[in-house]
Amino acid sequence: MVKNSLLLLACITLTGCLFTLNSDGRILSTVWDEADVNRLQLGQSDTEWVRTTFGDPTSLVSYADGTEVWKYRNRSEKDVEVRLFLIFSVDIEEERVETLTIEFDQGVVSNYSIEEVRF
């Protein structure tokens, strides 16, 4: 009985060591955050305010009718490692890119959207 109890106790103790999960995340580049995006006002925020708040866009497209589309990107990376003690190890890497697209009509914000892509 004592031998079985010790064996059970050893199994319970070692179970916590069988699986290991290690997660590490890092921000590669951040240009904007949710608080700044929430301050955008359709029909009121102009190109000067957006450039002051967000900086120069990652890309800018100008159309003949005066419409412009500015894009800003945030990039982050996450690395997760899962191990089964002495049997196998799996390393999962994920990159996330968030793109903020701001459309201007005659120098004033007419629309904006956020797109998220994970690799």
C-alpha positions as CSV (number, residue, x, y, z in Angstrom):
1,M,0.0,0.0,0.0
2,V,2.8,2.4,0.9
3,K,4.7,1.5,-2.3
4,N,1.6,2.3,-4.4
5,S,1.0,5.6,-2.6
6,L,4.6,6.6,-3.2
7,L,4.4,5.7,-6.9
8,L,1.1,7.7,-7.2
9,L,2.7,10.7,-5.5
10,A,5.8,10.5,-7.8
11,C,3.5,10.3,-10.9
12,I,1.5,13.3,-9.8
13,T,4.7,15.3,-9.1
14,L,6.3,14.5,-12.4
15,T,3.2,15.2,-14.4
16,G,3.9,18.9,-14.0
17,C,7.3,18.5,-15.6
18,L,6.1,16.5,-18.6
19,F,4.7,19.4,-20.6
20,T,6.5,22.7,-21.0
21,L,5.1,25.8,-22.6
22,N,7.3,28.8,-23.3
23,S,5.9,31.8,-25.0
24,D,7.8,34.9,-26.1
25,G,6.3,37.9,-28.0
26,R,8.0,41.0,-29.3
27,I,6.9,44.0,-31.2
28,L,8.8,44.6,-34.4
29,S,7.4,48.0,-35.3
30,T,4.5,50.0,-34.0
31,V,3.3,53.2,-35.7
32,W,-0.3,53.4,-34.3
33,D,-2.4,52.1,-31.5
34,E,-6.2,51.8,-30.8
35,A,-6.3,55.1,-28.8
36,D,-5.0,57.1,-31.8
37,V,-7.4,55.3,-34.2
38,N,-10.3,56.1,-32.0
39,R,-9.5,59.8,-32.2
40,L,-9.9,59.8,-36.0
41,Q,-13.0,61.7,-37.0
42,L,-14.7,61.2,-40.4
43,G,-15.1,64.5,-42.2
44,Q,-13.0,66.4,-39.6
45,S,-9.5,64.9,-39.2
46,D,-7.2,66.3,-41.9
47,T,-3.9,65.2,-43.5
48,E,-1.9,67.5,-41.2
49,W,-3.5,66.0,-38.0
50,V,-3.0,62.4,-39.3
51,R,0.7,63.1,-40.2
52,T,1.3,64.7,-36.8
53,T,-0.4,61.8,-35.0
54,F,0.8,58.8,-37.0
55,G,3.9,60.1,-38.8
56,D,4.6,59.5,-42.5
57,P,2.6,56.6,-44.0
58,T,4.2,53.3,-45.0
59,S,2.6,53.8,-48.4
60,L,0.6,56.6,-50.1
61,V,-1.5,56.6,-53.2
62,S,-2.8,59.8,-54.8
63,Y,-5.6,59.8,-57.4
64,A,-6.5,62.4,-60.0
65,D,-9.7,63.3,-58.3
66,G,-7.8,64.5,-55.2
67,T,-8.5,61.3,-53.2
68,E,-5.5,59.8,-51.3
69,V,-5.0,56.5,-49.5
70,W,-2.5,56.3,-46.7
71,K,-1.4,53.0,-45.1
72,Y,0.4,52.4,-41.8
73,R,1.6,49.0,-40.6
74,N,2.3,47.5,-37.2
75,R,4.3,44.2,-37.0
76,S,4.7,41.9,-34.1
77,E,6.0,38.4,-33.7
78,K,5.2,35.5,-31.3
79,D,7.2,32.4,-30.6
80,V,5.6,29.5,-28.7
81,E,7.5,26.3,-27.8
82,V,5.7,23.2,-26.5
83,R,7.7,20.2,-25.2
84,L,6.8,16.8,-24.0
85,F,9.6,15.8,-21.6
86,L,12.4,13.9,-23.5
87,I,10.0,12.9,-26.4
88,F,9.5,15.9,-28.7
89,S,9.5,19.6,-29.0
90,V,7.4,21.9,-31.3
91,D,8.3,25.5,-32.0
92,I,5.5,27.6,-33.4
93,E,6.3,31.1,-34.8
94,E,3.6,33.6,-35.8
95,E,4.0,37.0,-37.3
96,R,1.1,39.5,-37.2
97,V,0.7,42.5,-39.4
98,E,-2.0,45.1,-38.8
99,T,-2.6,47.6,-41.6
100,L,-4.4,50.8,-40.9
101,T,-5.8,52.3,-44.2
102,I,-7.0,55.9,-44.1
103,E,-8.8,57.4,-47.1
104,F,-8.8,61.2,-47.7
105,D,-11.2,63.2,-49.9
106,Q,-9.9,66.7,-50.5
107,G,-7.6,66.5,-47.5
108,V,-10.1,65.3,-44.9
109,V,-10.6,61.7,-43.6
110,S,-13.5,60.1,-45.5
111,N,-13.0,56.4,-44.4
112,Y,-10.6,54.2,-42.5
113,S,-10.2,50.5,-41.8
114,I,-7.9,48.0,-40.0
115,E,-6.9,44.7,-41.5
116,E,-5.0,42.0,-39.6
117,V,-3.0,39.3,-41.2
118,R,-1.3,36.4,-39.4
119,F,1.5,34.4,-40.9
